[in-house]
Amino acid sequence: MKIVTVAVITGILASGAPVLAQTAKETDCAYQADVVDAVRQARLARVNERKVAAHVKAAAHSWPEKYMAIVPLVTPWVYEMKMRDVKASDLGAAWKEMCLGQ
């Protein structure tokens, strides 16, 4: 009985590591998606592309500061799109899906 209990506990602990890693990845991707949404909102508010980083930084956000490094990377992507596509698309969800797929 002790061997079975140890085996079950070991199995649970072993399977828990990927769950924790998956949760960390999901959290990371969610923060990235939030940043993309903030850049999208700046575009919808017609903020000049050069001022997006300052605009996003000044706005209240819930992600850790290290995610601000993503802003200059995604800004050109969002600003190259046609405004109708920016309005119609959920860019944050698309980014999160892409992130989770990696």
RAKA-V716133 format. One record per helix or strand of 2 or more residues. SS is the DSSP state (H for helix, E for strand). FROM is the first residue (numbers start at 0). LEN is the number of residues. Records with the same first field share a line. If there is no record, write none. Layout:
BEGIN
SS->FROM-LEN  FROM-LEN
END
This chain:
BEGIN
H->1-43  48-10  64-16  82-6  90-11
END
